[in-house]
Amino acid sequence: MEAATQMLRMLGDGTRLRLMWMLVGGEHDVTALVAALGVARPAVSQHLGKLRLAGLVTMRREGRRAVYGVRGGHVRRLVTEVMHAASHRVTGLPEHD
């Protein structure tokens, strides 16, 4: 329960959820994430560090670049489902089971 609570808490922050949504689409380095989100580099790095500690993202090195991605299918599906549920709520479209 603690691990699940921590994961959901990490996704409860708008910037972190936006980061995760970008990473669902594929790996990105910090520079690309900063440019896409319009958030200061130190803030993006701090959020990525928290997401990594929570087990939601992976990081690998490509030379001097740190490249981030979503950790596995469960996390990818969790983020995707949250975003789809929010979209249905905002648009009023019915959900399909």
C-alpha positions as protocol buffer text, in pm:
chain_id: "A"
residue {
  index: 1
  type: MET
  ca { x: 0 y: 0 z: 0 }
}
residue {
  index: 2
  type: GLU
  ca { x: 282 y: 240 z: 82 }
}
residue {
  index: 3
  type: ALA
  ca { x: 445 y: 191 z: -260 }
}
residue {
  index: 4
  type: ALA
  ca { x: 113 y: 246 z: -439 }
}
residue {
  index: 5
  type: THR
  ca { x: 41 y: 556 z: -232 }
}
residue {
  index: 6
  type: GLN
  ca { x: 384 y: 698 z: -308 }
}
residue {
  index: 7
  type: MET
  ca { x: 343 y: 637 z: -681 }
}
residue {
  index: 8
  type: LEU
  ca { x: 4 y: 807 z: -689 }
}
residue {
  index: 9
  type: ARG
  ca { x: 138 y: 1096 z: -480 }
}
residue {
  index: 10
  type: MET
  ca { x: 413 y: 1149 z: -738 }
}
residue {
  index: 11
  type: LEU
  ca { x: 154 y: 1164 z: -1016 }
}
residue {
  index: 12
  type: GLY
  ca { x: -52 y: 1413 z: -814 }
}
residue {
  index: 13
  type: ASP
  ca { x: 183 y: 1697 z: -910 }
}
residue {
  index: 14
  type: GLY
  ca { x: 97 y: 1863 z: -1242 }
}
residue {
  index: 15
  type: THR
  ca { x: 456 y: 1904 z: -1360 }
}
residue {
  index: 16
  type: ARG
  ca { x: 545 y: 1544 z: -1278 }
}
residue {
  index: 17
  type: LEU
  ca { x: 231 y: 1416 z: -1452 }
}
residue {
  index: 18
  type: ARG
  ca { x: 317 y: 1621 z: -1761 }
}
residue {
  index: 19
  type: LEU
  ca { x: 670 y: 1476 z: -1753 }
}
residue {
  index: 20
  type: MET
  ca { x: 531 y: 1125 z: -1727 }
}
residue {
  index: 21
  type: TRP
  ca { x: 286 y: 1186 z: -2011 }
}
residue {
  index: 22
  type: MET
  ca { x: 573 y: 1298 z: -2234 }
}
residue {
  index: 23
  type: LEU
  ca { x: 779 y: 995 z: -2136 }
}
residue {
  index: 24
  type: VAL
  ca { x: 490 y: 759 z: -2216 }
}
residue {
  index: 25
  type: GLY
  ca { x: 548 y: 867 z: -2576 }
}
residue {
  index: 26
  type: GLY
  ca { x: 916 y: 774 z: -2565 }
}
residue {
  index: 27
  type: GLU
  ca { x: 1249 y: 852 z: -2406 }
}
residue {
  index: 28
  type: HIS
  ca { x: 1368 y: 1212 z: -2374 }
}
residue {
  index: 29
  type: ASP
  ca { x: 1670 y: 1388 z: -2237 }
}
residue {
  index: 30
  type: VAL
  ca { x: 1643 y: 1672 z: -1987 }
}
residue {
  index: 31
  type: THR
  ca { x: 1698 y: 1941 z: -2251 }
}
residue {
  index: 32
  type: ALA
  ca { x: 1402 y: 1817 z: -2459 }
}
residue {
  index: 33
  type: LEU
  ca { x: 1180 y: 1794 z: -2150 }
}
residue {
  index: 34
  type: VAL
  ca { x: 1273 y: 2148 z: -2040 }
}
residue {
  index: 35
  type: ALA
  ca { x: 1198 y: 2287 z: -2386 }
}
residue {
  index: 36
  type: ALA
  ca { x: 864 y: 2107 z: -2417 }
}
residue {
  index: 37
  type: LEU
  ca { x: 738 y: 2192 z: -2069 }
}
residue {
  index: 38
  type: GLY
  ca { x: 875 y: 2544 z: -2039 }
}
residue {
  index: 39
  type: VAL
  ca { x: 991 y: 2471 z: -1684 }
}
residue {
  index: 40
  type: ALA
  ca { x: 1336 y: 2562 z: -1549 }
}
residue {
  index: 41
  type: ARG
  ca { x: 1600 y: 2293 z: -1585 }
}
residue {
  index: 42
  type: PRO
  ca { x: 1667 y: 2259 z: -1209 }
}
residue {
  index: 43
  type: ALA
  ca { x: 1295 y: 2204 z: -1146 }
}
residue {
  index: 44
  type: VAL
  ca { x: 1271 y: 1939 z: -1420 }
}
residue {
  index: 45
  type: SER
  ca { x: 1579 y: 1762 z: -1284 }
}
residue {
  index: 46
  type: GLN
  ca { x: 1437 y: 1766 z: -931 }
}
residue {
  index: 47
  type: HIS
  ca { x: 1103 y: 1624 z: -1047 }
}
residue {
  index: 48
  type: LEU
  ca { x: 1279 y: 1353 z: -1249 }
}
residue {
  index: 49
  type: GLY
  ca { x: 1485 y: 1261 z: -944 }
}
residue {
  index: 50
  type: LYS
  ca { x: 1169 y: 1217 z: -737 }
}
residue {
  index: 51
  type: LEU
  ca { x: 1003 y: 1011 z: -1009 }
}
residue {
  index: 52
  type: ARG
  ca { x: 1311 y: 794 z: -1034 }
}
residue {
  index: 53
  type: LEU
  ca { x: 1324 y: 736 z: -658 }
}
residue {
  index: 54
  type: ALA
  ca { x: 955 y: 641 z: -666 }
}
residue {
  index: 55
  type: GLY
  ca { x: 1032 y: 380 z: -933 }
}
residue {
  index: 56
  type: LEU
  ca { x: 831 y: 548 z: -1207 }
}
residue {
  index: 57
  type: VAL
  ca { x: 1111 y: 640 z: -1448 }
}
residue {
  index: 58
  type: THR
  ca { x: 1442 y: 498 z: -1563 }
}
residue {
  index: 59
  type: MET
  ca { x: 1755 y: 688 z: -1657 }
}
residue {
  index: 60
  type: ARG
  ca { x: 2040 y: 584 z: -1880 }
}
residue {
  index: 61
  type: ARG
  ca { x: 2344 y: 767 z: -2003 }
}
residue {
  index: 62
  type: GLU
  ca { x: 2421 y: 847 z: -2365 }
}
residue {
  index: 63
  type: GLY
  ca { x: 2759 y: 1006 z: -2338 }
}
residue {
  index: 64
  type: ARG
  ca { x: 2702 y: 1315 z: -2124 }
}
residue {
  index: 65
  type: ARG
  ca { x: 2324 y: 1313 z: -2172 }
}
residue {
  index: 66
  type: ALA
  ca { x: 2084 y: 1158 z: -1923 }
}
residue {
  index: 67
  type: VAL
  ca { x: 1793 y: 997 z: -2108 }
}
residue {
  index: 68
  type: TYR
  ca { x: 1471 y: 925 z: -1917 }
}
residue {
  index: 69
  type: GLY
  ca { x: 1191 y: 682 z: -1989 }
}
residue {
  index: 70
  type: VAL
  ca { x: 888 y: 525 z: -1822 }
}
residue {
  index: 71
  type: ARG
  ca { x: 966 y: 221 z: -1610 }
}
residue {
  index: 72
  type: GLY
  ca { x: 770 y: -65 z: -1764 }
}
residue {
  index: 73
  type: GLY
  ca { x: 426 y: -137 z: -1893 }
}
residue {
  index: 74
  type: HIS
  ca { x: 241 y: -109 z: -1561 }
}
residue {
  index: 75
  type: VAL
  ca { x: 354 y: 250 z: -1512 }
}
residue {
  index: 76
  type: ARG
  ca { x: 287 y: 336 z: -1877 }
}
residue {
  index: 77
  type: ARG
  ca { x: -68 y: 198 z: -1851 }
}
residue {
  index: 78
  type: LEU
  ca { x: -127 y: 377 z: -1518 }
}
residue {
  index: 79
  type: VAL
  ca { x: -34 y: 715 z: -1665 }
}
residue {
  index: 80
  type: THR
  ca { x: -229 y: 649 z: -1985 }
}
residue {
  index: 81
  type: GLU
  ca { x: -542 y: 547 z: -1793 }
}
residue {
  index: 82
  type: VAL
  ca { x: -522 y: 854 z: -1568 }
}
residue {
  index: 83
  type: MET
  ca { x: -493 y: 1083 z: -1870 }
}
residue {
  index: 84
  type: HIS
  ca { x: -780 y: 910 z: -2054 }
}
residue {
  index: 85
  type: ALA
  ca { x: -1004 y: 922 z: -1745 }
}
residue {
  index: 86
  type: ALA
  ca { x: -929 y: 1294 z: -1704 }
}
residue {
  index: 87
  type: SER
  ca { x: -1003 y: 1354 z: -2072 }
}
residue {
  index: 88
  type: HIS
  ca { x: -1341 y: 1182 z: -2040 }
}
residue {
  index: 89
  type: ARG
  ca { x: -1421 y: 1387 z: -1733 }
}
residue {
  index: 90
  type: VAL
  ca { x: -1331 y: 1717 z: -1902 }
}
residue {
  index: 91
  type: THR
  ca { x: -1506 y: 1641 z: -2233 }
}
residue {
  index: 92
  type: GLY
  ca { x: -1806 y: 1461 z: -2083 }
}
residue {
  index: 93
  type: LEU
  ca { x: -1762 y: 1169 z: -2322 }
}
residue {
  index: 94
  type: PRO
  ca { x: -1880 y: 836 z: -2181 }
}
residue {
  index: 95
  type: GLU
  ca { x: -1620 y: 584 z: -2073 }
}
residue {
  index: 96
  type: HIS
  ca { x: -1608 y: 241 z: -2232 }
}
residue {
  index: 97
  type: ASP
  ca { x: -1538 y: -58 z: -2010 }
}
